[in-house]
């Protein structure tokens, strides 16, 4: 509110609507700017820093694949996303990732078959790379099947993205230490 002081009786006037809109827009712009200033290197960033990690994301669902890729990239990881496990295996000769994030339920070559093939490879071609299974299957069944196939960990859907990022950081640090 504004006070009009040029008259003996002060009158309260409402802010003009355009000034309210301008003030609101300025507050929104400041919030967006602050949000974009946060980076994985910033101490205020609540998610783990995944810089230096190259993740292969394998999922037949485009929305899930995009969500995972964007989240990992936001945390600093380099991400290569694949729609099929066959496409990923074809690329393993050219580039070896730091971690695999793979859906278990996919057409043709599913996540379990994919991991068995990867574990049969030499370490130089990716045979010892940490791997995380993503599944909507019943927890006990999925855990037993995934660990038996060679996955190092599994995450149940719906995916808690911060938990997944922390798990990736933990697995890659553990692999480097050993």
N, C-alpha and C positions, 0 to 999 in steps of 0.2 A: 504494500500500500504506500501511496505517496501522501505527504502532508502538504497542504497548500498554505504557505506562510504569509502570503501577501494580503490576507484579510484578517481582521481582528479575531474572528472566530475561525479557528483552524478546522478545516474540513478534511475528512479522509476520502481520498479518491482511490478507486481500484486501479490496479496496473492495467494498462491497455493489453488486450489479448495478444497482440503481436510481440510485446515485450516478454510476456510469459512464455510464448513459444520459443523465442530466441534464447531465453535463459535455460529452458528445458533442453533445447538442442545443444547448447554449449556444455551442459552437464553430461549429456550422452557422449558428446565428442571427447570430453576429457576422460570418461570411463573407458571408451574404446582405445584411446591412446595409451592409457595406463595398462590395459590388458595386453596390448601388442608389445609393450616394452618388456614383458616378462619372457625370458628365454630359458632354455635348459641349463644355461650356465648361471642364471640368477639364483641367489639363495632363497628368493621368495617362490620359486617354481616348485610346486608340490609333487611333481612326478619325477621319476628318475631320469638322469641324463643318459641317453642311449647313443651319444656321439661315438663314432668309431665302430659301431655295430652295423653289419649288413644283414638284414632280415629277408628271408624268402617267405612270402605269405602265399599259401596255396589254399584257395577256397573257390568252389564253383558258384557261390552266391555273390553277385556283383556288389550288392550293398554292404555285405559283411567284409568283403575283400577291400573295398574302398575305405570303409570305416577303420579297419585295422591298419591299412597302409597310411592313412592320414594321421592317425594317432601316433604310430611309431615314428613317422617323419616329424611330427610336431615335437617329439621328445629328442630328436636329433639323429635318429637312425637313417641309414640309406635303405630303402625298401624296394624290392623287386616283387611284383605281384603276379601270380599265375592263376589262370582259370582252371587248369587241369594239372594233375600230378605228372602226367606224361610230358607236358611242356616243360615242367621244372626239371625232370630227370634229363631231358635232352640238353638243357642248358648247364648242367653240373660240370661238364667237361671244360667249359669256358670260364666259369666263375664259381667259387666256393663261398657260401655265406658264413656268417658268424652264428646264425640260429635259423631254424625252420619253425614256422608257425603254420600248422596244417589242420584242416578240417578232416574229421574221420569219414564222414558220409559224403562221398562224391561219386558221380557216375564213372563207369569204366574202371580206372585204377583208383581204389579208395585210399584213405589215409593210412590204413594198416598195411596194405600191400606196398604202398609207396615207401613207408618207413623200412619195411623188410628189405626192399631193393636198395635203399640208401645205405643201410647198415652192412650190406654185402659189398659195398664199394670200399676202396682203399681210403685211408685217412686223407691223403692228398686230394682225393676227388670228393670228399665230404662225408665219408663213412663214420666219422666220430663227431660230427657237428651236433651241438645240443638241439633238441627238438621238443616242441610243445604241441600236444594234440588239443584241438578244440572240438567239443562234442555236445550234442543235445541228448545223447544216450543216457540211460540209467547209470548213475555214478559208479557203483561197484563194478558193473559189467564193463563200462568204458575204461575205468582205471586198470583193471586186470588185462584187458585186451591191448590197451595202449602201451603199458609197460612191457608186456610180453613181446610186442612188435618192435620195441626199441626206442619208444619215446621216453624222454627224461621226465616229463611232467604232462599234466593235462588240465584243461580249464573247461568248466561246464558253462553252457549257454543258459541264460544270458550272460555275456562276457562282461566282467568288471574290468574295464580297460586299464585303470591304474594298477590293479593287481597283476594283470598280464605284463605290463611294462616292468614292474618290479621283479617279476619272475624271470623275464628275459635278462635283466641286469644281473640277477643272482646266478643264473645258469652260465652266462658268459664269463662272469668273474670266477666262478668255480672251475670252469674249463681252463681258463688261463692259469690259475693257480696250480692245477695238477699237471 
